[in-house]
């Protein structure tokens, strides 16, 4: 299965914004449960991508949502990498 079409929807600025928001919510807002962070960055990614692309289409919404969820995975990868170096 070829998933190279996903790179057409990848917007690094949206992913970085979602990564920063997810980090801030996790570290500084103690009342938010961790299970809500992917939903928050999912919605933020969809909105940011529509703003960056200057249009609201299903493709821009889904692409932004994917970038938001990818930021969650990126955060987890960095966390695991850092924890393994310390142990």
Phi and psi in degrees as GROMACS dihedral restraints (atoms count N, CA, C in turn):
[ dihedral_restraints ]
;  ai    aj    ak    al  type     phi  dphi    fc
    3     4     5     6     1   -96.8    20    10
    4     5     6     7     1   116.6    20    10
    6     7     8     9     1  -107.7    20    10
    7     8     9    10     1    21.5    20    10
    9    10    11    12     1   -68.3    20    10
   10    11    12    13     1   -18.6    20    10
   12    13    14    15     1   -64.9    20    10
   13    14    15    16     1   -20.4    20    10
   15    16    17    18     1   -64.7    20    10
   16    17    18    19     1   -29.9    20    10
   18    19    20    21     1   -64.5    20    10
   19    20    21    22     1   -20.6    20    10
   21    22    23    24     1   -69.2    20    10
   22    23    24    25     1   -22.9    20    10
   24    25    26    27     1  -102.8    20    10
   25    26    27    28     1    -1.7    20    10
   27    28    29    30     1   -81.2    20    10
   28    29    30    31     1   121.7    20    10
   30    31    32    33     1  -122.9    20    10
   31    32    33    34     1   107.5    20    10
   33    34    35    36     1   -58.6    20    10
   34    35    36    37     1   -34.2    20    10
   36    37    38    39     1   -64.8    20    10
   37    38    39    40     1   -41.6    20    10
   39    40    41    42     1   -65.6    20    10
   40    41    42    43     1   -43.0    20    10
   42    43    44    45     1   -64.8    20    10
   43    44    45    46     1   -40.5    20    10
   45    46    47    48     1   -65.9    20    10
   46    47    48    49     1   -40.1    20    10
   48    49    50    51     1   -63.2    20    10
   49    50    51    52     1   -42.2    20    10
   51    52    53    54     1   -68.0    20    10
   52    53    54    55     1   -37.5    20    10
   54    55    56    57     1   -63.2    20    10
   55    56    57    58     1   -42.9    20    10
   57    58    59    60     1   -65.3    20    10
   58    59    60    61     1   -43.3    20    10
   60    61    62    63     1   -63.5    20    10
   61    62    63    64     1   -44.5    20    10
   63    64    65    66     1   -60.7    20    10
   64    65    66    67     1   -39.6    20    10
   66    67    68    69     1   -65.4    20    10
   67    68    69    70     1   -45.5    20    10
   69    70    71    72     1   -63.2    20    10
   70    71    72    73     1   -43.7    20    10
   72    73    74    75     1   -63.2    20    10
   73    74    75    76     1   -41.9    20    10
   75    76    77    78     1   -68.2    20    10
   76    77    78    79     1   -42.2    20    10
   78    79    80    81     1   -87.3    20    10
   79    80    81    82     1   -33.2    20    10
   81    82    83    84     1  -110.7    20    10
   82    83    84    85     1   -19.4    20    10
   84    85    86    87     1  -109.7    20    10
   85    86    87    88     1    99.7    20    10
   87    88    89    90     1   -76.9    20    10
   88    89    90    91     1   -20.4    20    10
   90    91    92    93     1   -77.7    20    10
   91    92    93    94     1   -12.5    20    10
   93    94    95    96     1   -90.4    20    10
   94    95    96    97     1   124.7    20    10
   96    97    98    99     1   -71.8    20    10
   97    98    99   100     1   145.3    20    10
   99   100   101   102     1   -59.2    20    10
  100   101   102   103     1   -26.8    20    10
  102   103   104   105     1   -70.6    20    10
  103   104   105   106     1   -14.8    20    10
  105   106   107   108     1   -90.6    20    10
  106   107   108   109     1   -13.9    20    10
  108   109   110   111     1   -62.5    20    10
  109   110   111   112     1   -45.8    20    10
  111   112   113   114     1   -59.0    20    10
  112   113   114   115     1   -36.0    20    10
  114   115   116   117     1   -67.2    20    10
  115   116   117   118     1   -39.6    20    10
  117   118   119   120     1   -62.9    20    10
  118   119   120   121     1   -48.2    20    10
  120   121   122   123     1   -73.3    20    10
  121   122   123   124     1   -26.1    20    10
  123   124   125   126     1   -61.1    20    10
  124   125   126   127     1   -50.1    20    10
  126   127   128   129     1   -68.4    20    10
  127   128   129   130     1   -42.4    20    10
  129   130   131   132     1   -62.1    20    10
  130   131   132   133     1   -41.8    20    10
  132   133   134   135     1   -61.5    20    10
  133   134   135   136     1   -41.8    20    10
  135   136   137   138     1   -62.9    20    10
  136   137   138   139     1   -43.4    20    10
  138   139   140   141     1   -69.2    20    10
  139   140   141   142     1   -46.2    20    10
  141   142   143   144     1   -62.3    20    10
  142   143   144   145     1   -39.8    20    10
  144   145   146   147     1   -66.4    20    10
  145   146   147   148     1   -36.0    20    10
  147   148   149   150     1   -64.8    20    10
  148   149   150   151     1   -36.4    20    10
  150   151   152   153     1   -70.3    20    10
  151   152   153   154     1   -44.7    20    10
  153   154   155   156     1   -65.9    20    10
  154   155   156   157     1   -42.4    20    10
  156   157   158   159     1   -80.1    20    10
  157   158   159   160     1    -9.4    20    10
  159   160   161   162     1    60.0    20    10
  160   161   162   163     1    27.7    20    10
  162   163   164   165     1  -156.6    20    10
  163   164   165   166     1   154.3    20    10
  165   166   167   168     1  -113.2    20    10
  166   167   168   169     1   101.6    20    10
  168   169   170   171     1  -129.9    20    10
  169   170   171   172     1   167.4    20    10
  171   172   173   174     1   -62.3    20    10
  172   173   174   175     1   -38.6    20    10
  174   175   176   177     1   -63.7    20    10
  175   176   177   178     1   -41.7    20    10
  177   178   179   180     1   -70.6    20    10
  178   179   180   181     1   -34.6    20    10
  180   181   182   183     1   -67.4    20    10
  181   182   183   184     1   -47.8    20    10
  183   184   185   186     1   -66.7    20    10
  184   185   186   187     1   -41.0    20    10
  186   187   188   189     1   -61.2    20    10
  187   188   189   190     1   -41.8    20    10
  189   190   191   192     1   -67.6    20    10
  190   191   192   193     1   -38.4    20    10
  192   193   194   195     1   -64.2    20    10
  193   194   195   196     1   -38.7    20    10
  195   196   197   198     1   -65.4    20    10
  196   197   198   199     1   -41.1    20    10
  198   199   200   201     1   -61.8    20    10
  199   200   201   202     1   -39.4    20    10
  201   202   203   204     1   -62.6    20    10
  202   203   204   205     1   -44.9    20    10
  204   205   206   207     1   -68.9    20    10
  205   206   207   208     1   -34.3    20    10
  207   208   209   210     1   -64.8    20    10
  208   209   210   211     1   -31.3    20    10
  210   211   212   213     1   -65.3    20    10
  211   212   213   214     1   -33.4    20    10
  213   214   215   216     1   -64.8    20    10
  214   215   216   217     1   -44.1    20    10
  216   217   218   219     1   -65.1    20    10
  217   218   219   220     1   -37.9    20    10
  219   220   221   222     1   -63.9    20    10
  220   221   222   223     1   -41.4    20    10
  222   223   224   225     1   -62.0    20    10
  223   224   225   226     1   -43.3    20    10
  225   226   227   228     1   -64.9    20    10
  226   227   228   229     1   -38.6    20    10
  228   229   230   231     1   -64.0    20    10
  229   230   231   232     1   -44.8    20    10
  231   232   233   234     1   -64.2    20    10
  232   233   234   235     1   -40.0    20    10
  234   235   236   237     1   -62.1    20    10
  235   236   237   238     1   -45.8    20    10
  237   238   239   240     1   -65.2    20    10
  238   239   240   241     1   -39.0    20    10
  240   241   242   243     1   -63.8    20    10
  241   242   243   244     1   -44.0    20    10
  243   244   245   246     1   -68.7    20    10
  244   245   246   247     1   -41.3    20    10
  246   247   248   249     1   -65.6    20    10
  247   248   249   250     1   -36.7    20    10
  249   250   251   252     1   -69.8    20    10
  250   251   252   253     1   -31.9    20    10
  252   253   254   255     1   -70.7    20    10
  253   254   255   256     1   -32.7    20    10
  255   256   257   258     1   -75.5    20    10
  256   257   258   259     1   -29.5    20    10
